[in-house]
Amino acid sequence: MNTIVTYFRESLEELRQVRWPTQQQAIRLTVIVIGFIIVASLFFGVVDLGFSEIIRITFA
């Protein structure tokens, strides 16, 4: 029981030391992540389309 209480106390102490991003930083990082997701989705979509065409031509 004591170890559980100690764990939660130490966890709360660590959370007090966290430096949360400012609103501007959070917005900027969110835009970067969304942009990366869009680029990665387009890339994998093109790769998938290419493989689909290769398979269609090969086995048609």
SULGI-V364100 format. One line per field, one symbol per residue. ss: DSSP state (2 for helix, 1 for strand, 0 for the rest). psi: psi as a letter, one per 20 degrees, with the letter a starting at -180 (. if undefined). burial: # if it has 16 or more other C-alpha atoms within 10 Angstrom, else .. Layout:
ss=???
psi=???
burial=???
//
This chain:
ss=022222222222222220000022222222222222222222222222222222222220
psi=ghhgggghghghgghhipoqqrhggggghgggggggggghggghgggggghgggggggj.
burial=............................................................
//
